[in-house]
């Protein structure tokens, strides 16, 4: 674990299922002093929806909130200003924030496709270091490629167990053709007498019915199968503890691996995924990972019934949250030491 003893970090990101808290805690364990601010002024359904639809809809409200962040941190010294995504910060406000801390190195990380964040390209030139989880965005935009991570406590599940409560696990939203694919995979497992735990999530009924009306592929979703409460990190960890195989259906607009893929790696669980780019990662092993075609789904019984094969330690540890943090800050730590 690389030390960040005494380094001060201004961390700005949307809150997302406790991920930001995990990152902050990891940096603090390394000795950093972290001040976190939510990029959104509120996390209500209305505010989230308005920002995603058009960040200018709440322009005055959002601008005032960001100007307050700038004012509250004026006069403080930071070694790093660290953004994840930069979904709704204006160019002018980010410019003002960075200008008020000229001694700080600025970093941005994108854990979503640039195509899903209309503000991303606008802000990229202002940052000293730019990272993305998406190999295609990295290649097309000339920014650093850094895959996502598994939380370090997922490694506690890597204990070689062979008995599980669930044979198949899926937790996630039902975007694009994900619902159909998950249901087909579930049907395959159930035809073999296997046990499945499937949890489709939406952030609210309004968001679900809006999606239901606007997207043809959503018409097959049974409202009775949709949940509106997210699963806590502890509950999700327990589900992984009790599941043999994780299924992941990536968004069609991105090639980057989701957190679910990384959590499967961290917990040493087998993975079924539609993400074809996974074969280019050093931890790929066709005994552990099955890449399926969403239009012609085949899940061999041999894959379902076979055991997980351990990944080499140096490759496994490379994808931990601790290592991810080291990579983000490594060059500048060496430069300043």
N, C-alpha and C positions, 0 to 999 in steps of 0.2 A: 504493500500500500504506500503510494507516494505521499509524502507529507505536504500539506498546505498550511503549515503552522503560521498563524498570524495573518494570513492573507485575507483581505476583506472583499466580499463578493456581493454585488447588488444583483439580485436574481429576479427577473420579471417574466412571468408566464401565466397562462390560464391555469386555473385549478382543474385537475382532471383525474378523478378517482384516486386521489392521494399520491399520485406519481411525484408531484413537485415536493411533497413532504419527504418522500424517500430520498430524492436527490439532495435536498437540503441536509438531511440527517447524515448522508454519506459524506458530503463535503465537510460537515462539522466534525465528523469522526476523524477526518484527515487534518483537523486543526484550523479550518477556515472559520471566519466569522461571516455569517450569511444573513443578509436582510432580504426578505422575500416580499414582493408585491404582486398581487393578482393583476394581470393586464386588463381584465374586464372590470368595470366599475361595480358590477353586480353579477351574480350567477343565476338570475331568474331565467325562466324559459323565454320571456319576452326579450330580454337583453341579449341572450345568446343567439336567438333566432334573428333579431334585427342586425346584429353585427355580421352574422354569416350571410344574410341576404344582401346587405349593403351597409358597410361600416359607417357611411356618411349619414344614415338615417338618424343616428344618435350623436351626430358630430359634436354639438355643443356640450352635451353631457359627458361624452367620452373625453373630449379635449380638456375640459375643466378638471376631470379626474387625473389625467396624465400630467397636467401642469402642476397639480398638487403634489404628485410623486416627485417631480423635478424640484419643486420648492422645498419639500420636506428633507430632501437629501443634499441640498445645496450646502457647501461647506464641509461635507463629510469626505473622507478619503477612501477611495476604493481601488483595489488592484485590478479587479475585473468587473465589467458590466456584462451580465450573461442573460440572453434572451432565448426562450424557446418559442419558435414560430414568429412572433411579431405580427399578430393577427389584426390588431386595430390601432397600434401606435402610428401616428402620422409621421411623415418624413420630417416635417418641421420640428415636432416635439422630440423625436429621437435625436435629431441634430442638436437640439438645445440640451438634452440630457448628456450626450457625449461631450459637448463643448464645456459643460460645467464640471467635468471630471477628465481633464486632458491627460492625467497621469494613468488612467485606467485603460487596460486592453479590453476591447469589446468582442464578444463571441455570440454567434447565433447558431442554434441547432434546429433543424426542421425534421420533425418526426411524422410529417404528413407530406404528401406529394405537393410540390410547388403549385401544380394545377388546381389544388383544392384550397389555395390561400392567395386570393387576389392581391393582397398587400405585400407579399413576399418579395417579388422582384423589385418593388419600389424601394424597399429598405436595405436589400442586400449590399449595395455599394458602400453603405455607411459603416459596416462592420469590418474589424480587423481580420477576424477569422470566421469562416462560414463552413458549416457542416450539414450534411443531410443523410438520412437513413436510406435514401432512394438512389440506387446505382445509376439509373437513367438520368435523374436530375444532376447527379454529380458529374456525369460525363458531358451532358449538354450545357451545363452552366459553369463548368470548371471549378466546382467547389469540393471540399473534402468529403469523402465517403466514410461514414461511421455508422455501422448498424446499431440498432437498439440493443437492449440489455435485459438480463433477468435480475430481479431483486436478489440480493445476496441470500435472503432467507429461503429462497426456492432451493438452494443447494442442500439445505437440510433434508429435503425429500429424496435426495440422491443416495438412497440407502440400500439399493439392491432388492427391494421387496418384490415379491412375485404374486401376492394375493391382493385383489382390489374389489371394491364395492361396485364400481362402474367400469364397463369395458370402453365406453366412448363418452367424451365430455365436449360440450360446446357451450360457451357463454359469450354473448355479443349481440349487437344490433342486427336487424334483418335488412340490410341495404342490398341494392342491386339484385342479383340472382342468388344471393346467399341463402335465403329461406329454402328455395327449391333444392339446392345442392345439399344442404344440411339434412333435409327431410329424406332425400334419396340415400344418403350415406346411413342415416339412422335406420331406414327400412332394410338396408343390407345387413346391418348388425342384428336387428331384431329377427330377421329371417333365419339367423343362425342361433337364436336363443340368447343373444348377448344383451347386457343391460346398458341403457343409455341415460345420460343426464343432459337435457337440452334446455337452455335458458335464453329465450329471445327477449331483448331489452330495448325499450324506447324511453326517451327522457320525459315523455308526457303523452297523454291521450291525444291532445291536439296535434302534436308532431306526428304521431302514428297515423291518424286519420288524414292528415294533410298528405303524407307520403302515400297512403293507401289510395287516395283519389288521384294523385298526380302521376303515379307510376303503374303501368300495366302489370308488371311482374309482381306487384304487391297484392294484387287481387286474390291471390291464392292463400295469403296469410290468414290463418284463423285468429281473430281477435282474442279468443280464449287462451291462445298460446303465448300471448304477449304480456310481458311484465313491465311495470313502470317504476320499480324500485331496483337500484343497482345493487349488486352483490358486493359486500365489503371485501377489502383485501384479505382479511383473516379468513372469511368464509370461502373466498376463491382459493386460497392456499389449501384449505381443508379439502376442497373438491379435487384439486390436483393430487393431494396425498392419496385420495381414494379412487383415482382413475388411471387406467392403463394407457389409453390412447386419446390424444387431443386432436380435434378437427378444427381447421382454420380455412376460411374462404377470404382471400384478399380482395381489396377493392380493385375493380378493373382499371382504375386510373393510376395505380401505383405499382412499382416493382419492389419497393422496400419490404422487408419482413416485419410483420406485426409483433407486438409484445407477446401475443399468444405463442408464436413460434419460438421466441426466446425463453418464455416460461417453460415450454416443453423441454427445451434444451437444458435449462437450469435444474429442472426437477427430474431429468432423465426419464422422460416419458416419450413414447412413440408419437409420431405426428402424421396426420393426413392433411395435405394442403393443396390448394390450387395454384400456389405461387411457384411458377416454373424457375424463377431465378435462384431458388434455394439450392439448386444443384451446383451453383458456382461458389458456395460457401465452404470453408474448410472443415466444417463439422458435418457436412452432408454424408450420410451413409444410407443406402437404399434398404438396409435392414431395419433402420429406425424411422425413416421418412419416406412416405408414399406421396408422390405427386400425381394428382388426378386431373383429368380433363372434365371440366364442369358440364360439358355437353355429352359426354360418354363416360359415365362414372363406373369404374371397375375397382373393386377392393378385394384383392385375393385373400382367401381364407388363411393362406400361409402367413401373410403379413399380420392378420388379426391375431393369430394364435402364437406367433413366435415372440421370444423375449427381446428386451432392449439390449443393445450392445454398447458398452461404455465408450465414451469419447475420450481421446487423449487429454490428459490433465492440462497441458499448456494451451490447448485449443479451448477446452471447456472454460477455464478461468478467464480467458481473453474476453468473454462476453458478459461478465458480471458487471453490475452497476459500478462497483469500485473501479474496475479497469476502464469502464466508459468515462468516468470522471477524470481518471489519470490521463486519458488520451486527449480530452478536451483542453486540459490545462498544461499538458506536458511541456510543449516547446517553450512556453513563456516561463515556466518554473525553472527550466534549465538555464534560460537566458538571464534570469534575475539572480540565480544563486551565485 
